[in-house]
Every structure is written in C-alpha cells, then in structure tokens.
Amino acid sequence: MTARLSLYRKAEQELYKLNGSVKAEFYNFCHVFRNNPKQPGLRLKKLKGDSRIWSARVNDSYRALLARAGVDPDGTESWLVIAVRHRKDVYEELQVAVNRITGEIEFVDLAVVGDSALRRAGITLTPAEPDEAVPSTVPAPAPQPAAAADVPPLLAAYSAVDLRELGVADQLIELALAVTDSAELDQLVEGAPLLSKDILYGLASGMSIDEVRKEITQPVELGHEPDLGDFAAALTRTKVTTVDDAVQAIIDEGDFRAWKVFLHPTQERIVHRHYNGPARVSGGPGTGKTIVALHRVKHLAEHLPPGNNKPILLTTFTKNLTTDLRQRLASLIEPKLLARVEIAHIDQLAARVLGENTAPGRAKQRVYNHVALNEMRQLLAELDDHRWEAEFLLEEWEQVILGQSVPTRSAYFQARRAGRGRSLTRPERNHIWKLIEQFTARLDKLGVETWGQASERAARFEIERAAKIRARREYKDEIGGVDLIHRDNSSGMRYLGYRYRHIIVDEAQDLSPAHWKMLRAMADPDLSNDIFIAGDTHQRIYDHQVSLGALGINIRGRSSRLTLSYRTTKEILAEALRVVEPRNPIQKVSYDDLDDGTDNLVGYRSVLHGPAPTFTPYETWDEELAGLAATLTTWRQELSVDDKGSPRDPSGHIAVCVADRDMVSQTMYYLTTKAKITCAELTKDGPKGNGEVHVGTMHRFKGLEYQRLAIVGASDGIIPRTHVIDRYRTEDPPRYEREQRKARSLLFVATTRARDALAISWHGKPSPYLPV
Ligand SMILES: Nc1ncnc2c1ncn2[C@@H]1O[C@H](COP(=O)(O)OP(=O)(O)OP(=O)(O)O)[C@@H](O)[C@H]1O
C-alpha cells in the first residue's frame, strides 16, 4: 500500500527548527510512510480524544501527528502531517477540523496555549505517552486566585457567536473569551490557525466586528457551506507542501522559503485578482508589498501566451533595489518564466527610450541636480539677477515645467503650481520662463541634461509612440480590420505595438509625473491587468507628489491595503509610527494616496516581539561613535552564534544608518580604526566590499532590511537639516512643510529597516521627530 503525504504549513515551520539528526530521521520516516503507512515500526495509532488525529513514530523521542484525508480509487491514501513534536508534547485532546468559513483543514495547537488560559476555560491536557513516573493525567487545576476573577476578559465585548461567525476555530472560542491580557492572547494565538489569529488580533487592536468581517473574513470566505466531515475536499483548499523527493531541500531552505510559498490570505487575494485596469497595493513598511509585487509577476508570467519576448516589466525607483528584485524573483520562478520579465529601474528605462530615439554620437551626458544647480547659480551670477534663488528656479523647472510637460511660455502662464508656495504674477512667470530658457540652453551647450529632463523627454517619445499605435488601430478599425500592408510597409509601423503587456512598479511613491507618463504609454490602457503598483506614501523621500488619475492611471476601486508587518517587531513599530504620526496635534501630518485622496496606517500591526528600541543621548559626536562601537561589538558577538549554539557569520546582518555622506565616512573611519569593526559602504549599486557592518545614508536604506540597526547622529539640526530648510519657514511655508515631511519620512524609512533590534542615538538635542 502506498500513501501520498503532505505537510501542513505549521508542521513545515516546526521542522525548520529541529536539529539536523531529527530532520534526517523525518526524511526517512516520510520515505517509509509513503511506501506503507501501516508499517509496524511507525506505530501509527489514533489519539483518543479526536478520532481524526493519528500519531506515528519518527524516532524514540519525536512523533508526527497526521490526519487522514481520503483514499483514491486505486487505494492510495492521502495523509497530512499536521505537526512534528516531542512525544511529551503530544496530548490526547489535540484536534483537527475543517473551518466553516474557509473550508480549510485547521489544527489548533493546545500544547502551546498557556496554563492559565486553559485552566480558566476548564481544559485539562492528557499526555498521549506519559513518562512512567508521571501520573497519566495532569493534576487537577489549582483553584484560581480571587484577584484573577476580577480582571475583565480582554474580549469581553464579544460573544461566542460573534467569534464563530467571523471564523475563529471552535476549540479556541471559549479560550479566547477567557484571556485577560495581551500576553495571554499572544500565547493563545501562537498555535492558532492563521484566520483565528488575524481575527483575534484584529478585535484586540480595536477593529470593529464589521471591519474584521470585511477586511479579514470575507476575503477568505469559501462562498458556500463546506462539508465539515470531508477532509479530502478540505485538503484541496489547504495550503500544503507535497512531500516528494525534494522535501529535504525544501526544509533545509527553512524560513527563507516562507515568503515564496505562504502568502497571507490578504496578500494572496491581491496577487491573484483580475483587475480591469491599473491596480495599487499600499501598506506600511514590511507588510509584504514587494513580496506581493513579485508574486504578481509570477502569476502574470504563468498566464502569458507562449513566446520568447519579454512582455512583463518589473521596475522600481533605485538601481540597488533592482538587483535585489532580480535575485528574489529568480528564486521564486523558473528560468523559463524569468526570461519573459524585464527588470530595470526607472531611469534605466528612460535612458533606453532615449537611446532608441537618438542618433549615434548625439546622446547627452546625464547629470544629477547638484550639477544643474551649480550651472543655475553661475547663470544668475553672470546675469547679476538676484530676484530668485537658484534652488527655487530649479524646482520650479523640475516640478512645474518638466513635471507637467509645459511646452510654451503661454502654457506656463496657465500652469497649476499646487504646493509651490506663493502664487506668481504673469510678469514674474514671464521672467522665470526667460531665465529657464537661458538655463536649458546653457545645459544644452554643455551637452548635458538632468535625469528629470531625460525622463520628461523619454515620456514624450513614448507618448508619441503610443499615439501612433492608437492611430494605426483606429485606421484599421475604420477600414474594416484588413491588414494595412500598403500603409505599414512604408512607415515601418507594422511591428509597432505597446512595449509591455503588464507593468509592475515597486516603491511607487517616489516616481515623478514624467516617469508615470512614460510607463502609462508603455502598456495598452485598453487591456486589463496593465499596471500594478506597490508603494507607501509614508515612505516618500524624494519630492515627487503625483495624482495618478490626472496622469491617465485610474486606480479607483482597485486599491488594496496590507496591514500586517512581517519584518518589524511590535516594539519597533510602535516607536516608528510615532515618527510619522506624531501624537502632538500641532505636528499632525497627512499623507496622500498617490491620487487625490489621503492614506493612513490604520490597523498597521505586527505579531513579532523583540526588545524595545533604545534611545541614547550623548554630549558629543565622538562619544556617540564610541557608544556605537560598543553596541556593535555586543551585537556582533550575539549574532556570531545561532539558536543552537553553532557559530555563524554575522556579516551583512548589522547596519548603521546616518544622515549624510560625511557622517558615513566618519563612522566608517572610526569603526575601522578605533573599534576593529570592518565596514561596507551602502552605495547605489549595493554594499561595496564585504565588510561586516553595512554603513549608509538613510536614502540608501530604502527597501532593505537588517536584523539589527543603529541610527546615529539623529540630532536636532541634522534631522532635519535646519540650516538648509529654516529659511523656508517664513519665505516659503509650503516648501518648509514639504522638507519637514521628507525628513520625517526618511527617519521613518530608517527605523523600519530593523527586524529585531533598533538603537537610536544623538548628540546634543534629539531630532524633533524622535518619540523622546
Ligand atoms: N507571506 C509572507 N510570509 C513570510 N514572510 C513574508 C511574507 N510577506 C512578507 N514577508 C517578509 O517580510 C519582509 C518584508 O517584506 P517586503 O519587503 O515585501 O515588505 P514591503 O511592504 O515591501 O516593505 P517596505 O515598504 O519597507 O519596502 C521580508 O523579509 C519578507 O520576506
């Protein structure tokens, strides 16, 4: 007799944590079991409490708990491993059931529920294999201390019926209603099925029943009443890993594999949905927006018609993030599908478009804005014109003229200047236009252009290209769909089509209007699933505010939000939130939704725990660096051994984040020469060299994550740069606010890169954005 064996998600995760020899015995167990589950050495037997759970022997100490999920007509049995654990932790009362909302198989692990909660709910656990010396039943519960009875339950506002209707597993309902504090709830949900965990945390964090129903329950609802006894059908709906010869590789990959297979139901829904137009996912840092974007690429690639072209574009704002995306995508999809995906950062795309449209030898050198600013200053000095600041003019050019592709002086007279400070009269606009004409002529003569100019030109080329495609289509429709050989042959138009069938954008909050226009023109707006956008405006660190609707990208009704952080601990998250959402109403900041509405982080939460972030003041920068060296030395030591005491290399898991390049150099110099800690600078191409600790400016940390992170030099005057922005306070208040918001978001991005530990320090006065 043979058996098909699958692993329940929780069981797979338990296996990652077992030591190597137990894992090896488990692979052997799988092999034997698949050949013959009745093999006597396996000692397969039902638990007494629930006829659905069976226990089988992995080795002397470990047991696999299994559920039988049907038999094929050819006699092949289907079994699901729901847990692998020490025999002392196997209890007769363990149960497995089909959830009435999702129709999936669920295992409620009472073995990890705290004693106090079990006792209050009147549940006693009986070991399935008691040690000889231990009585077969856990001693009768001790009477509860009188004080405990006075503490109201945490979820006192809800009834058993509420919890059941939302989808909490039956076995957990009484227990959940009995817990009195969040620590008890944490323990209760540790072994709970995902849906129960989401619901209970949602209610405990203040979501209403309706919100939980809408955001958590409905997305995973089966739509009809499942047969609670039909495990075979339930197995087909349950996320499992099939045990085959590759199971060893799967388990050895451990937690690194989790994001590839176990999407959260909300993530899964966003990934697989059909969208009739552009769609967007938002959510706080670490909620899996990039993961969703990568799975979306996979989903779309799997549904492409056969071919050898690259109809999918995956793009992001910065170069170093494309490297990361490429690596992650390569580990998620097979090479054949990967070959159908173009991965390029947004400036690279613009450069490519310009390359195609520029005669050889005529290309301009692209320069960053500080080079352009110098040119503007020189021009103003030569003209002896002091009416406008160079910075103001450059921004007016970038944000208003280039940002809206304003083509002529008369169009500039009419241009919207939202968020640009005081209004300009017609003569003032006239003056500015003339200066900017002289400035662009100067750049032209030097043979250079800014990246902003380049993307605006690229957008124009792409828009023209899209217009040709549409004109050809309309003409073809007009003449009744016949081939346009007479017309196409002469113009070379025959092969002209939209560049991409699907475009996926990550870190969307930082793209400029020109970038969006270019992307819009690269995919057919008449087709569904054309553009998928992932981003969080709370993390916007460049000055590009856009309204997608006005740029022809209509996401209305196709926006979703992720709220559960997989990266950051509760402790870090609470402090990070106070950076972007200060409690002081005078400092209140609002964030847009990439359109004309606002976004917020309501419901943003984490189920991970860790130490509270530390906030340390110093008198001087030198003292602060000495403190940093001490922290890093301790972290390095702690991360040099793993959970099981084996040595491991801490390189690349610790990082230091500072405000500017000078501080990067000073920090690296101090750590290398005074503390013997090797460093790698984070550059736009990723970490340079293989030093143990990565050091970089806040901008470089966008999209990355580290196990432990130190933010140093978080002082008033540095975050934000008071000497740079203070003059706007009276001169240009909207600009002052924008600068403040950018600096705040930068600190928010930095704090949310830390996974387990975060240490923030400053010298002198702390940054006004720090929650201290
Ligand atoms: N379903 C999942 N299962 C396991 N891990 C996950 C899951 N979703 C996300 N993660 C992990 O959470 C971390 C953050 O994910 P990701 O980078 O996609 O978040 P993000 O929302 O894009 O963050 P940011 O806005 O900060 O860039 C990563 O380590 C990722 O592997």
The ligand as an SDF file (V2000), in Angstrom:
LIG
                    3D

 31 33  0  0  0  0  0  0  0  0999 V2000
    3.6980   35.9610    3.4630 N   0  0  0  0  0  0  0  0  0  0  0  0
    4.8910   36.1070    3.9820 C   0  0  0  0  0  0  0  0  0  0  0  0
    5.4930   35.0840    4.6200 N   0  0  0  0  0  0  0  0  0  0  0  0
    6.7190   35.2290    5.1640 C   0  0  0  0  0  0  0  0  0  0  0  0
    7.4380   36.3520    5.1100 N   0  0  0  0  0  0  0  0  0  0  0  0
    6.8990   37.4050    4.4890 C   0  0  0  0  0  0  0  0  0  0  0  0
    5.5990   37.3430    3.8910 C   0  0  0  0  0  0  0  0  0  0  0  0
    5.3410   38.5580    3.3590 N   0  0  0  0  0  0  0  0  0  0  0  0
    6.4130   39.3260    3.5990 C   0  0  0  0  0  0  0  0  0  0  0  0
    7.3440   38.6350    4.2750 N   0  0  0  0  0  0  0  0  0  0  0  0
    8.6570   39.1200    4.7130 C   0  0  0  0  0  0  0  0  0  0  0  0
    8.5070   40.3980    5.2910 O   0  0  0  0  0  0  0  0  0  0  0  0
    9.6120   41.2190    4.9680 C   0  0  0  0  0  0  0  0  0  0  0  0
    9.1090   42.5000    4.3390 C   0  0  0  0  0  0  0  0  0  0  0  0
    8.5160   42.2210    3.0800 O   0  0  0  0  0  0  0  0  0  0  0  0
    8.5740   43.2800    1.8950 P   0  0  0  0  0  0  0  0  0  0  0  0
    9.9680   43.7370    1.6770 O   0  0  0  0  0  0  0  0  0  0  0  0
    7.8120   42.7250    0.7570 O   0  0  0  0  0  0  0  0  0  0  0  0
    7.7390   44.4630    2.5630 O   0  0  0  0  0  0  0  0  0  0  0  0
    7.3850   45.8890    1.9640 P   0  0  0  0  0  0  0  0  0  0  0  0
    5.9770   46.1500    2.3410 O   0  0  0  0  0  0  0  0  0  0  0  0
    7.7440   45.9610    0.5240 O   0  0  0  0  0  0  0  0  0  0  0  0
    8.3450   46.7850    2.8380 O   0  0  0  0  0  0  0  0  0  0  0  0
    8.9180   48.2650    2.5800 P   0  0  0  0  0  0  0  0  0  0  0  0
    7.7380   49.1500    2.3540 O   0  0  0  0  0  0  0  0  0  0  0  0
    9.5910   48.5750    3.8630 O   0  0  0  0  0  0  0  0  0  0  0  0
    9.8580   48.1920    1.4350 O   0  0  0  0  0  0  0  0  0  0  0  0
   10.5140   40.4040    4.0560 C   0  0  0  0  0  0  0  0  0  0  0  0
   11.5360   39.8320    4.8380 O   0  0  0  0  0  0  0  0  0  0  0  0
    9.5970   39.3420    3.5300 C   0  0  0  0  0  0  0  0  0  0  0  0
   10.2880   38.1670    3.1800 O   0  0  0  0  0  0  0  0  0  0  0  0
  1  2  1  0
  2  3  1  0
  2  7  2  0
  3  4  2  0
  4  5  1  0
  5  6  2  0
  6  7  1  0
  6 10  1  0
  7  8  1  0
  8  9  2  0
  9 10  1  0
 10 11  1  0
 11 12  1  0
 11 30  1  0
 12 13  1  0
 13 14  1  0
 13 28  1  0
 14 15  1  0
 15 16  1  0
 16 17  2  0
 16 18  1  0
 16 19  1  0
 19 20  1  0
 20 21  2  0
 20 22  1  0
 20 23  1  0
 23 24  1  0
 24 25  2  0
 24 26  1  0
 24 27  1  0
 28 29  1  0
 28 30  1  0
 30 31  1  0
M  END
$$$$
